[in-house]
Amino acid sequence: MTSSFNVHNADGYDQIMGRWSRKLAPLFIDFAGVAQGENILDVGCGTGSLTFALAELPGPAAITAIDFSPVFVEAATRRNTDPRITVRQADACALPFDDGAFDRAFALLVLHFVPETGKAIAEMRRVVRPGGVVAAVVWDHLGGMPGMRMMVDTVAALGESGRQLRSRYCFQPMMQPGEMKRAFADQGLADVAESELMIRMDYQNFNDYWAPIAGGEGPLGKYVVSLAAQDREITDAAIRDAYEAGRQDGPRSFANVAWAVKGIVP
């Protein structure tokens, strides 16, 4: 499995997205459900936002966390102190587990970065027992992330490369209404349900918002560091102007919506 998400270091990821996935994880767990004594798989664990949120609950008997990135595997392993948790490197499209090995398989902010999304969902279904639950959540880039849209709309106004970035960003897989729900049904999952989850992303100032992107983290960061020096200077100034919106630099808060879907293995 290749991924369209680029990560340089775990700390940079935590600043651009990890801190927000930690806020989203409890809402996703409430939606997906967890029962006493269950064996749970976290697909695409990143730095462990969902893994460690699950470990805060008394219910799970075992939590297996996998990620394709060795950077994330190392970071989650280093942070783990819970004997119920096992972290390993693995491919979401070729999970190294037996059929029906888990009670539930979850994917937090992962499937939109997997080119073969259907294969990943099929693998999650395969490794979950009949009657178990497969669940996933992804951001709504087009209509539900105004803080990030502020950036991509600004660069789109600056030139053709920015317009291409916006198109890629807004229409990543699984992000349109009903898209992931249909994908779950296509893989044979039953009683598929969809919901919207919302958190707020609160930034202390422009640097808090811009530093991880300017440092090259994530798809937006990859675009920014590819710019020529003059274009980069123009982009930095334009994004700052959009963030400040005519007011003094300082705290800003953005509501962010994610699509969550769950289904039962028949």
CORQUIQUI-V918214 format. One record per helix or strand of 2 or more residues. SS is the DSSP state (alpha for helix, beta for strand). FROM is the first residue (numbers start at 0). TO is the last residue. If there is no record, write none. Layout:
# CORQUIQUI-V918214
SS_FROM_TO + SS_FROM_TO
This chain:
# CORQUIQUI-V918214
alpha_9_31 + beta_38_42 + alpha_48_54 + beta_61_66 + alpha_69_78 + beta_84_88 + beta_101_107 + alpha_110_112 + alpha_116_125 + beta_127_138 + alpha_145_157 + alpha_159_169 + alpha_178_185 + beta_189_202 + alpha_205_213 + alpha_217_224 + alpha_228_243 + beta_251_263
